[in-house]
Amino acid sequence: MDASEARPTHLGSVVSINSSIMMVLGDAEIAATWQGTTNHVDSDDAVPDLEDGDSDWAQCLRALLGAGGLPFARVPCSGGELLTIMIASGGYVEVFRAGERLVLVEACWSELGHLTDRDFLDYVSNPCSEDATDAGFVEVQTGSIAFLPSPSSGTSISGALANLVPDGSAQFSTEECETAVVVQLPAGRYRVRVEGEVKRAWGDGARAVVELEPALQG
């Protein structure tokens, strides 16, 4: 479907306490076991260093630092495995449904009305570019995917799944004062690709596209 034929649906925003987002995504049931910084064990240091600890967040950070400059890595948690990703450096991520794809846009805005800007919505709706970086796959077996700032725990995910709006999504606050999003979608294996940044009249941005593996569609 051409970008001009359908408008994407805005499902919510993922917002971190940091200036840019290191986010985890994957099956909502697995993400619900993510503990973020909450399973950090204080050391005897006068100023504890979260980065050197064994918290889920610290493991996430180390996985990205060890990814050879790539903006993504796989990270384990008690429930299984998630994908951690850094799309750009805009400070928060807008989540859209565009046809059968989920599109994540991280941007710095120059226009306050960006969510209704035609050029921006066309950018959201466009197919993934051929030169996008393949970040691998996430398995979504429970029919819901979660997008969670990595410092947050997934404690609030089950409550969010019980309060989905009619479009099958929910934006919710985590116990760590961040914002996350859960979205219903068909169970299956989803490919995640990350595009480079663009500069437009509405601002600077970059996308990640989450799409059911083609062999499994239909």
Protein Blocks (a to p, Z undefined) as FASTA:
>chain_A
ZZklpccddfbdcddfbfbdcddeddfklmmmpgkjmlpccdfbfbdcfklmmbfklmmm
mmmmmnnopabdcdddfklpaddddfblnopacdddehjbccddddddfbfklmmgmklm
mmmmpccdfkbccebjaddfkopacdddfkbccklmmmmmmmccfkopacdddfkopacd
dddddedddddddddddddfkbccddddddddfklgZZ
